[in-house]
């Protein structure tokens, strides 16, 4: 058995984090469960999907069953100040943010990791499907973030913000398993977990639609403006840039000889740019706040498999690192929905090299 | 995980005394009858319950028929408040309820519901910075239409003991029913209802080494009160439901032991408590004792630390092997300063950093010293976290 470490597991009451905790306990580690209380709108404080009272009760039961201590940690104000703030700011500035990524950056791998270290833990573990390579001299003593072995569940995308320091304290016990195997493990361990429907909704929206949320929290976001063709012709009017996504076809309210798609947003002029399917897409993008997981800026352009959304198919392309933590990305073929505000992530086969924010 | 744990949360609950457990055992399988039954099984069970009632009555210095067994301290508080308020409304159209702002939620939430649903006017008594209610403040606020007054005997969060006998005397003069929640006090303080001048007094067995799931309410003969739980005629028509015979027997034994061993227990607890309070205040900067420095429960120490995250401190303590409690910590990760600490006038910066350490008969000097060596470092950690 490996050396015994004190490991804090971020628990959610779901199958994945519960099995992660069980595996670590089985490996003989000194395991502590933690669950964060995240922010929800006033009046629906209990409804953040990541930490409902039911989910918390379930996580508590799993912890009791495993014989590990369990603590709820208040992260409401930091969550609001970072993840929710960025979400609102992003939409206000015409981009489409990814709050799950922000949550990993500011909440899990900063706030919670620091809490764990303060408790004397050596590691923070999560139920993400990803792996950390062993530290090998042959690799220049650099830790690598690897994809989870289950291609359908791989979550290295949302972890592309990790640094060497964070990886050094990260454990992903599920990285070697497939989702069906994890479900089987949950049964084998006799864990009282409920299968939560996987939802695309954001945790802090509760039951409300993101558009209503934005109307409440970002006054002015529903500022109407023109819908323009690429050549500047006005084709109609929109109800607020935040309510449209790149590649969207329905709901534009314009009669045209051929279907029109949202091509982009001109936040400076509050204009929605539309065009035909032929005009949709692009072959290049620029990313900012680029994180190279190795901690070292590549010295030459590199070929990579590239994801422009969590669930997007990978595309081959060339990444050219440039100054100021930025990168130019050229794709071998045009992609339809390059969306400013989303994370672009670079892979070399199994290795997640890093990623950055797609600029407007 | 650590195998050795030090339990320092006796105000939350206590382990069942082995003698109490032994008393309870025959009533699960041997004398298991329903006290309401006509046959001999029932008669034996009934005798057990009535004997327990006599035992509890002796400890309370009242008549057995003035003791109502319930399922817990909270139920006793509910019955006292709701039962007395609704009876006073019916008998004399009383509409005013007077309680302290540092009551247990079993009292305060019941009073709030009576105000919200039954149009009672709820008034809170002021407390001093130790959380103590002064009798003159009660005297000023008593009215002819006061339905019931409730002031807790000793506070669970801050340990302060209230002058119940004096408040009781004032209420008695005006003929107004007076309830005291003695759930926390009964483990260590005399609960002589005659000396205390109370009409209603709530007990919960698990605070004094009895089992969870059983409590009692003293109802002075002649006090107008309506049942809250209706059904069969058990407990003098005040609390329907088949008597929980083994637990009632256990409660009576635990209560009896608490009376006869009171001096021994206090002489064990108080020096440990005083050592703990003294050292914490000496060793830890920006620390304050909450509650009264002298008029407090003999096993109770409670503090606030400026700028400390009370929840984080509890976690750190637990991981280090010490089980404590706090007024602001909450299991769901949504800490709010407690009503009690805010009522003392503490700013949130202090009130969120609370810690309650309550000692019991199994607490040793070594355990207290181990706790005292660990605490300063953990408080500093929780200040930064």
Interface residues (C-beta under 8 A of the other chain):
Chain A: X30 X31 X32 X35 X36 X37 X45 X51 X53 X56 X60 X67 X68 X69 X71 X72 X73 X74 X75 X76 X114 X115 X118 X119 X120
Chain B: X1 X311 X312 X315 X316 X318 X319 X330 X331 X332 X333 X334 X335 X381 X384 X385
